[in-house]
Amino acid sequence: MASYPIQIMAMDRLVFEGDVEHIMARGTEGYLGVLAHHAPLITELDEGVLEMTEGGAKRRFKLEGGLLEVGGNQAVILADGVVEELS
């Protein structure tokens, strides 16, 4: 499966930067998934779990809301806060 770069930034720090195959995030209109070469979009994120697949392994973060921007085969999340990485 193709991968793409993502950055997850909180107000005070860079939380994650790397290549992922897939993300699943909770938007204000419901959950959405993003694969490589996704159409450009900007959406507001609701409080919830962000799940992503990195090198075949799942990683999960609890977000306190924010924005997701997808474009140019990359993604950026500007999080209001990241509570923790979930196991």
N, CA, C and O atoms as a GROMACS GRO file, in nm:
protein
  348
    1MET      N    1   0.085  -0.118   0.000
    1MET     CA    2   0.000   0.000   0.000
    1MET      C    3   0.090   0.124   0.000
    1MET      O    4   0.191   0.128   0.070
    2ALA      N    5   0.052   0.223  -0.078
    2ALA     CA    6   0.130   0.347  -0.089
    2ALA      C    7   0.124   0.427   0.041
    2ALA      O    8   0.024   0.423   0.113
    3SER      N    9   0.231   0.499   0.069
    3SER     CA   10   0.236   0.581   0.190
    3SER      C   11   0.249   0.729   0.152
    3SER      O   12   0.275   0.763   0.037
    4TYR      N   13   0.230   0.814   0.252
    4TYR     CA   14   0.242   0.959   0.233
    4TYR      C   15   0.286   1.020   0.365
    4TYR      O   16   0.262   0.963   0.471
    5PRO      N   17   0.351   1.138   0.360
    5PRO     CA   18   0.399   1.202   0.483
    5PRO      C   19   0.286   1.271   0.558
    5PRO      O   20   0.192   1.325   0.499
    6ILE      N   21   0.297   1.268   0.690
    6ILE     CA   22   0.203   1.338   0.777
    6ILE      C   23   0.279   1.404   0.890
    6ILE      O   24   0.380   1.352   0.939
    7GLN      N   25   0.231   1.520   0.930
    7GLN     CA   26   0.280   1.588   1.050
    7GLN      C   27   0.161   1.608   1.142
    7GLN      O   28   0.053   1.648   1.099
    8ILE      N   29   0.181   1.579   1.271
    8ILE     CA   30   0.080   1.608   1.373
    8ILE      C   31   0.144   1.709   1.468
    8ILE      O   32   0.244   1.679   1.534
    9MET      N   33   0.085   1.828   1.473
    9MET     CA   34   0.140   1.934   1.556
    9MET      C   35   0.038   1.979   1.660
    9MET      O   36  -0.078   2.002   1.628
   10ALA      N   37   0.084   1.991   1.783
   10ALA     CA   38   0.007   2.055   1.888
   10ALA      C   39   0.057   2.198   1.899
   10ALA      O   40   0.155   2.235   1.833
   11MET      N   41  -0.008   2.277   1.981
   11MET     CA   42   0.033   2.418   1.993
   11MET      C   43   0.176   2.434   2.040
   11MET      O   44   0.242   2.531   2.003
   12ASP      N   45   0.225   2.340   2.121
   12ASP     CA   46   0.356   2.356   2.183
   12ASP      C   47   0.464   2.261   2.132
   12ASP      O   48   0.579   2.269   2.176
   13ARG      N   49   0.427   2.169   2.038
   13ARG     CA   50   0.528   2.072   1.997
   13ARG      C   51   0.487   1.997   1.871
   13ARG      O   52   0.370   1.994   1.833
   14LEU      N   53   0.586   1.938   1.808
   14LEU     CA   54   0.563   1.844   1.698
   14LEU      C   55   0.542   1.708   1.762
   14LEU      O   56   0.632   1.654   1.827
   15VAL      N   57   0.425   1.651   1.744
   15VAL     CA   58   0.389   1.524   1.807
   15VAL      C   59   0.438   1.405   1.726
   15VAL      O   60   0.488   1.307   1.782
   16PHE      N   61   0.423   1.412   1.594
   16PHE     CA   62   0.461   1.301   1.508
   16PHE      C   63   0.492   1.354   1.369
   16PHE      O   64   0.427   1.446   1.320
   17GLU      N   65   0.594   1.295   1.307
   17GLU     CA   66   0.626   1.324   1.167
   17GLU      C   67   0.678   1.195   1.106
   17GLU      O   68   0.772   1.135   1.156
   18GLY      N   69   0.615   1.152   0.997
   18GLY     CA   70   0.657   1.029   0.933
   18GLY      C   71   0.566   0.994   0.818
   18GLY      O   72   0.478   1.072   0.781
   19ASP      N   73   0.588   0.877   0.761
   19ASP     CA   74   0.508   0.828   0.649
   19ASP      C   75   0.408   0.726   0.699
   19ASP      O   76   0.442   0.637   0.776
   20VAL      N   77   0.284   0.739   0.654
   20VAL     CA   78   0.177   0.647   0.692
   20VAL      C   79   0.106   0.598   0.566
   20VAL      O   80   0.113   0.661   0.460
   21GLU      N   81   0.039   0.485   0.580
   21GLU     CA   82  -0.040   0.432   0.470
   21GLU      C   83  -0.186   0.477   0.478
   21GLU      O   84  -0.255   0.485   0.377
   22HIS      N   85  -0.232   0.505   0.599
   22HIS     CA   86  -0.374   0.533   0.620
   22HIS      C   87  -0.392   0.609   0.751
   22HIS      O   88  -0.322   0.584   0.849
   23ILE      N   89  -0.487   0.702   0.752
   23ILE     CA   90  -0.531   0.761   0.879
   23ILE      C   91  -0.683   0.756   0.883
   23ILE      O   92  -0.751   0.760   0.780
   24MET      N   93  -0.735   0.746   1.004
   24MET     CA   94  -0.879   0.752   1.030
   24MET      C   95  -0.895   0.853   1.143
   24MET      O   96  -0.842   0.836   1.252
   25ALA      N   97  -0.971   0.960   1.114
   25ALA     CA   98  -0.986   1.070   1.210
   25ALA      C   99  -1.134   1.101   1.229
   25ALA      O  100  -1.217   1.075   1.142
   26ARG      N  101  -1.166   1.157   1.345
   26ARG     CA  102  -1.304   1.195   1.374
   26ARG      C  103  -1.325   1.342   1.340
   26ARG      O  104  -1.282   1.432   1.413
   27GLY      N  105  -1.390   1.366   1.227
   27GLY     CA  106  -1.425   1.502   1.188
   27GLY      C  107  -1.555   1.545   1.255
   27GLY      O  108  -1.621   1.464   1.320
   28THR      N  109  -1.591   1.669   1.240
   28THR     CA  110  -1.714   1.718   1.301
   28THR      C  111  -1.838   1.660   1.234
   28THR      O  112  -1.947   1.663   1.291
   29GLU      N  113  -1.822   1.606   1.113
   29GLU     CA  114  -1.934   1.545   1.041
   29GLU      C  115  -1.928   1.392   1.045
   29GLU      O  116  -2.008   1.325   0.980
   30GLY      N  117  -1.834   1.337   1.120
   30GLY     CA  118  -1.818   1.192   1.130
   30GLY      C  119  -1.675   1.151   1.098
   30GLY      O  120  -1.590   1.235   1.069
   31TYR      N  121  -1.650   1.022   1.105
   31TYR     CA  122  -1.516   0.971   1.080
   31TYR      C  123  -1.482   0.976   0.931
   31TYR      O  124  -1.570   0.959   0.846
   32LEU      N  125  -1.353   0.998   0.901
   32LEU     CA  126  -1.308   0.997   0.763
   32LEU      C  127  -1.174   0.929   0.755
   32LEU      O  128  -1.092   0.938   0.846
   33GLY      N  129  -1.152   0.862   0.644
   33GLY     CA  130  -1.026   0.794   0.620
   33GLY      C  131  -0.951   0.860   0.506
   33GLY      O  132  -1.011   0.912   0.412
   34VAL      N  133  -0.818   0.857   0.515
   34VAL     CA  134  -0.734   0.919   0.413
   34VAL      C  135  -0.627   0.818   0.372
   34VAL      O  136  -0.550   0.769   0.455
   35LEU      N  137  -0.624   0.787   0.244
   35LEU     CA  138  -0.519   0.704   0.184
   35LEU      C  139  -0.429   0.793   0.098
   35LEU      O  140  -0.459   0.911   0.078
   36ALA      N  141  -0.321   0.738   0.048
   36ALA     CA  142  -0.232   0.812  -0.042
   36ALA      C  143  -0.311   0.862  -0.162
   36ALA      O  144  -0.404   0.796  -0.208
   37HIS      N  145  -0.273   0.979  -0.213
   37HIS     CA  146  -0.333   1.042  -0.330
   37HIS      C  147  -0.478   1.084  -0.308
   37HIS      O  148  -0.557   1.092  -0.403
   38HIS      N  149  -0.514   1.110  -0.183
   38HIS     CA  150  -0.650   1.156  -0.151
   38HIS      C  151  -0.673   1.294  -0.212
   38HIS      O  152  -0.580   1.372  -0.228
   39ALA      N  153  -0.796   1.321  -0.246
   39ALA     CA  154  -0.833   1.454  -0.297
   39ALA      C  155  -0.804   1.559  -0.189
   39ALA      O  156  -0.817   1.530  -0.070
   40PRO      N  157  -0.766   1.681  -0.229
   40PRO     CA  158  -0.740   1.787  -0.131
   40PRO      C  159  -0.863   1.816  -0.046
   40PRO      O  160  -0.976   1.816  -0.095
   41LEU      N  161  -0.838   1.841   0.083
   41LEU     CA  162  -0.947   1.878   0.173
   41LEU      C  163  -0.892   1.946   0.296
   41LEU      O  164  -0.777   1.925   0.336
   42ILE      N  165  -0.975   2.027   0.356
   42ILE     CA  166  -0.949   2.086   0.488
   42ILE      C  167  -1.075   2.064   0.568
   42ILE      O  168  -1.185   2.099   0.523
   43THR      N  169  -1.062   2.007   0.686
   43THR     CA  170  -1.178   1.981   0.770
   43THR      C  171  -1.144   2.000   0.916
   43THR      O  172  -1.030   1.985   0.958
   44GLU      N  173  -1.245   2.033   0.991
   44GLU     CA  174  -1.232   2.047   1.136
   44GLU      C  175  -1.239   1.910   1.199
   44GLU      O  176  -1.321   1.827   1.159
   45LEU      N  177  -1.155   1.886   1.298
   45LEU     CA  178  -1.155   1.759   1.371
   45LEU      C  179  -1.224   1.778   1.505
   45LEU      O  180  -1.209   1.881   1.570
   46ASP      N  181  -1.300   1.678   1.544
   46ASP     CA  182  -1.366   1.675   1.673
   46ASP      C  183  -1.275   1.602   1.772
   46ASP      O  184  -1.179   1.537   1.732
   47GLU      N  185  -1.306   1.612   1.899
   47GLU     CA  186  -1.232   1.536   1.998
   47GLU      C  187  -1.253   1.388   1.973
   47GLU      O  188  -1.367   1.344   1.954
   48GLY      N  189  -1.147   1.312   1.973
   48GLY     CA  190  -1.158   1.168   1.948
   48GLY      C  191  -1.024   1.106   1.917
   48GLY      O  192  -0.920   1.168   1.935
   49VAL      N  193  -1.030   0.983   1.872
   49VAL     CA  194  -0.908   0.906   1.846
   49VAL      C  195  -0.868   0.918   1.699
   49VAL      O  196  -0.951   0.904   1.610
   50LEU      N  197  -0.741   0.945   1.677
   50LEU     CA  198  -0.681   0.942   1.544
   50LEU      C  199  -0.608   0.809   1.534
   50LEU      O  200  -0.521   0.779   1.616
   51GLU      N  201  -0.642   0.730   1.434
   51GLU     CA  202  -0.574   0.603   1.413
   51GLU      C  203  -0.500   0.610   1.281
   51GLU      O  204  -0.553   0.658   1.181
   52MET      N  205  -0.377   0.562   1.281
   52MET     CA  206  -0.300   0.562   1.157
   52MET      C  207  -0.221   0.434   1.146
   52MET      O  208  -0.188   0.370   1.246
   53THR      N  209  -0.191   0.397   1.021
   53THR     CA  210  -0.112   0.278   0.993
   53THR      C  211   0.023   0.324   0.941
   53THR      O  212   0.033   0.392   0.838
   54GLU      N  213   0.126   0.286   1.014
   54GLU     CA  214   0.264   0.325   0.981
   54GLU      C  215   0.347   0.198   0.964
   54GLU      O  216   0.370   0.126   1.061
   55GLY      N  217   0.391   0.171   0.843
   55GLY     CA  218   0.471   0.051   0.819
   55GLY      C  219   0.396  -0.076   0.856
   55GLY      O  220   0.457  -0.174   0.900
   56GLY      N  221   0.265  -0.078   0.838
   56GLY     CA  222   0.182  -0.194   0.870
   56GLY      C  223   0.137  -0.202   1.014
   56GLY      O  224   0.051  -0.283   1.047
   57ALA      N  225   0.193  -0.117   1.102
   57ALA     CA  226   0.157  -0.118   1.244
   57ALA      C  227   0.059  -0.004   1.273
   57ALA      O  228   0.070   0.105   1.216
   58LYS      N  229  -0.035  -0.029   1.362
   58LYS     CA  230  -0.133   0.072   1.401
   58LYS      C  231  -0.077   0.160   1.513
   58LYS      O  232  -0.012   0.111   1.606
   59ARG      N  233  -0.104   0.290   1.503
   59ARG     CA  234  -0.073   0.386   1.610
   59ARG      C  235  -0.198   0.468   1.633
   59ARG      O  236  -0.272   0.498   1.539
   60ARG      N  237  -0.223   0.503   1.759
   60ARG     CA  238  -0.343   0.579   1.793
   60ARG      C  239  -0.308   0.693   1.888
   60ARG      O  240  -0.229   0.677   1.981
   61PHE      N  241  -0.368   0.809   1.861
   61PHE     CA  242  -0.350   0.927   1.945
   61PHE      C  243  -0.488   0.980   1.982
   61PHE      O  244  -0.581   0.976   1.901
   62LYS      N  245  -0.502   1.030   2.103
   62LYS     CA  246  -0.626   1.095   2.144
   62LYS      C  247  -0.609   1.245   2.120
   62LYS      O  248  -0.524   1.310   2.182
   63LEU      N  249  -0.692   1.300   2.030
   63LEU     CA  250  -0.686   1.441   1.995
   63LEU      C  251  -0.799   1.517   2.065
   63LEU      O  252  -0.906   1.463   2.090
   64GLU      N  253  -0.772   1.642   2.095
   64GLU     CA  254  -0.873   1.731   2.154
   64GLU      C  255  -0.933   1.823   2.049
   64GLU      O  256  -0.971   1.936   2.080
   65GLY      N  257  -0.942   1.777   1.925
   65GLY     CA  258  -0.994   1.859   1.816
   65GLY      C  259  -0.881   1.923   1.739
   65GLY      O  260  -0.764   1.906   1.773
   66GLY      N  261  -0.916   1.998   1.634
   66GLY     CA  262  -0.816   2.066   1.553
   66GLY      C  263  -0.857   2.072   1.408
   66GLY      O  264  -0.976   2.072   1.375
   67LEU      N  265  -0.758   2.078   1.320
   67LEU     CA  266  -0.780   2.085   1.176
   67LEU      C  267  -0.696   1.979   1.106
   67LEU      O  268  -0.586   1.948   1.149
   68LEU      N  269  -0.751   1.924   0.998
   68LEU     CA  270  -0.680   1.831   0.911
   68LEU      C  271  -0.676   1.892   0.772
   68LEU      O  272  -0.779   1.929   0.716
   69GLU      N  273  -0.554   1.901   0.716
   69GLU     CA  274  -0.538   1.947   0.578
   69GLU      C  275  -0.470   1.836   0.499
   69GLU      O  276  -0.366   1.784   0.539
   70VAL      N  277  -0.530   1.801   0.385
   70VAL     CA  278  -0.475   1.700   0.296
   70VAL      C  279  -0.458   1.766   0.160
   70VAL      O  280  -0.549   1.831   0.109
   71GLY      N  281  -0.341   1.749   0.100
   71GLY     CA  282  -0.315   1.805  -0.033
   71GLY      C  283  -0.174   1.773  -0.076
   71GLY      O  284  -0.085   1.761   0.008
   72GLY      N  285  -0.152   1.760  -0.206
   72GLY     CA  286  -0.018   1.732  -0.256
   72GLY      C  287   0.038   1.601  -0.204
   72GLY      O  288   0.159   1.588  -0.185
   73ASN      N  289  -0.048   1.504  -0.181
   73ASN     CA  290  -0.012   1.373  -0.128
   73ASN      C  291   0.062   1.382   0.005
   73ASN      O  292   0.158   1.310   0.030
   74GLN      N  293   0.014   1.471   0.092
   74GLN     CA  294   0.063   1.480   0.229
   74GLN      C  295  -0.051   1.528   0.318
   74GLN      O  296  -0.152   1.579   0.268
   75ALA      N  297  -0.034   1.513   0.449
   75ALA     CA  298  -0.137   1.556   0.544
   75ALA      C  299  -0.072   1.628   0.660
   75ALA      O  300   0.040   1.597   0.701
   76VAL      N  301  -0.146   1.726   0.713
   76VAL     CA  302  -0.102   1.800   0.831
   76VAL      C  303  -0.220   1.808   0.926
   76VAL      O  304  -0.331   1.843   0.885
   77ILE      N  305  -0.195   1.775   1.052
   77ILE     CA  306  -0.296   1.792   1.156
   77ILE      C  307  -0.246   1.898   1.252
   77ILE      O  308  -0.137   1.885   1.309
   78LEU      N  309  -0.325   2.003   1.270
   78LEU     CA  310  -0.299   2.105   1.371
   78LEU      C  311  -0.396   2.077   1.484
   78LEU      O  312  -0.514   2.114   1.475
   79ALA      N  313  -0.349   2.013   1.589
   79ALA     CA  314  -0.434   1.968   1.698
   79ALA      C  315  -0.447   2.075   1.806
   79ALA      O  316  -0.350   2.143   1.840
   80ASP      N  317  -0.569   2.089   1.859
   80ASP     CA  318  -0.589   2.176   1.974
   80ASP      C  319  -0.513   2.122   2.093
   80ASP      O  320  -0.467   2.198   2.178
   81GLY      N  321  -0.499   1.993   2.099
   81GLY     CA  322  -0.422   1.926   2.203
   81GLY      C  323  -0.415   1.778   2.173
   81GLY      O  324  -0.506   1.721   2.114
   82VAL      N  325  -0.307   1.717   2.215
   82VAL     CA  326  -0.292   1.571   2.204
   82VAL      C  327  -0.275   1.522   2.346
   82VAL      O  328  -0.176   1.554   2.411
   83VAL      N  329  -0.371   1.443   2.393
   83VAL     CA  330  -0.369   1.399   2.531
   83VAL      C  331  -0.262   1.293   2.551
   83VAL      O  332  -0.183   1.302   2.645
   84GLU      N  333  -0.257   1.193   2.464
   84GLU     CA  334  -0.163   1.084   2.482
   84GLU      C  335  -0.162   0.994   2.359
   84GLU      O  336  -0.254   0.999   2.277
   85GLU      N  337  -0.059   0.913   2.348
   85GLU     CA  338  -0.060   0.807   2.247
   85GLU      C  339  -0.121   0.685   2.314
   85GLU      O  340  -0.076   0.644   2.422
   86LEU      N  341  -0.220   0.628   2.252
   86LEU     CA  342  -0.290   0.512   2.308
   86LEU      C  343  -0.223   0.384   2.261
   86LEU      O  344  -0.164   0.380   2.153
   87SER      N  345  -0.232   0.281   2.342
   87SER     CA  346  -0.172   0.152   2.301
   87SER      C  347  -0.276   0.061   2.242
   87SER      O  348  -0.245  -0.051   2.203
   0.00000   0.00000   0.00000
